[in-house]
Amino acid sequence: MLEHVIGCASSVSQAAGLAGLNGPFEPVSQMVAAYERRRQLVIDAFDGLPKVRLVPPLGAFYAFPNVGEPGEEVAERLASEAGVLVVPGSTLGVQGRNHIRLSFAGA
C-alpha cells in the first residue's frame, strides 16, 4: 500500500495537474494583479515613515520592514492599539530583531 500512496499520484491530483497546465489562465492573471495591488499598498503605506525601512518584497506576499525598535514591542502595540496582527521578526532569527512580518495575501 505504501508504494501506491507515495509513488502514485491520485486521479484527483492528476486532474488538478491537467487543469493547471491547460487553463483557463485568467484567474491566475487576476490573482497576480491582486497581489501586485496589495504589494503596492504596503509599499506606499510604509513609504516616508520615520525610522522605518522596507525593502520592497519581490517573491512572496509578506513584507519584512525594519521598524527601528524591537519587533515584539511594535507587534504588541499594533495588536492592542490598532487591532493589527503582525509577527515579530525575531521569530525568524536574530537578524529580524527590529523587524515585523506582515502578510498581504488576504483581501
C-alpha positions in Angstrom: 0.0 0.0 0.0 2.8 2.4 0.8 4.2 2.2 -2.7 0.8 3.3 -4.1 0.4 6.1 -1.5 3.8 7.7 -2.0 4.6 6.6 -5.5 1.4 7.2 -7.5 -0.4 10.4 -8.0 -4.1 10.1 -7.2 -6.6 10.6 -10.0 -7.8 13.8 -8.3 -4.2 15.1 -8.3 -3.7 14.2 -11.9 -6.9 16.0 -12.9 -5.8 19.1 -10.9 -2.4 19.0 -12.6 -4.0 18.9 -16.1 -6.3 21.8 -15.2 -3.2 23.7 -14.1 -1.4 23.0 -17.4 -4.4 23.5 -19.7 -6.1 26.6 -18.1 -8.1 28.7 -18.0 -5.4 31.1 -17.0 -7.5 34.3 -16.5 -8.0 33.5 -12.7 -4.2 33.3 -12.3 -3.7 36.6 -14.0 -6.4 38.2 -11.9 -4.8 36.9 -8.7 -1.3 38.1 -9.7 -2.8 41.5 -10.4 -4.5 41.5 -7.0 -1.2 40.6 -5.2 0.6 43.4 -7.1 -2.0 45.9 -5.9 -1.7 44.7 -2.3 2.0 44.8 -2.5 2.0 48.4 -3.7 -0.4 49.4 -1.0 2.0 48.0 1.6 5.0 49.8 0.0 3.1 53.1 -0.1 1.9 52.7 3.5 5.5 52.3 4.7 7.0 55.0 2.5 8.1 58.0 4.4 7.5 56.6 7.9 10.2 57.8 10.2 12.7 55.1 11.4 11.1 52.5 9.2 12.8 50.9 6.2 11.1 48.5 3.9 12.9 46.6 1.1 10.0 46.0 -1.4 9.1 42.3 -1.4 9.8 40.5 -4.6 8.9 36.9 -4.2 6.2 36.4 -1.7 3.2 38.1 -0.2 5.0 39.1 3.0 6.6 42.4 3.9 9.5 42.5 6.4 10.1 46.1 7.4 12.8 47.2 9.8 10.8 49.3 12.3 13.8 50.7 14.2 12.9 49.1 17.6 12.2 45.5 18.8 9.6 43.9 16.7 8.0 42.3 19.8 7.1 45.7 21.2 5.8 47.0 17.8 3.7 43.9 17.3 2.2 44.2 20.8 1.4 47.9 20.3 -0.1 47.3 16.9 -2.3 44.5 18.3 -3.5 46.3 21.3 -3.9 49.8 19.9 -4.9 49.2 16.3 -6.1 45.6 16.2 -3.5 44.8 13.6 -1.7 41.5 13.9 1.9 41.1 12.7 4.7 38.6 13.6 7.8 39.9 15.4 10.7 39.4 13.1 12.8 37.8 15.8 10.7 34.6 15.4 12.5 34.2 12.1 16.0 34.6 13.5 18.3 37.1 15.3 18.6 39.3 12.2 14.9 40.0 12.4 15.0 41.6 15.8 13.9 45.1 14.8 11.6 43.8 12.1 8.0 42.8 11.8 6.5 40.4 9.3 3.1 41.1 7.8 1.1 39.3 5.1 -0.7 40.9 2.3 -2.1 37.7 1.0 -5.7 38.3 2.3 -8.0 40.9 0.8 
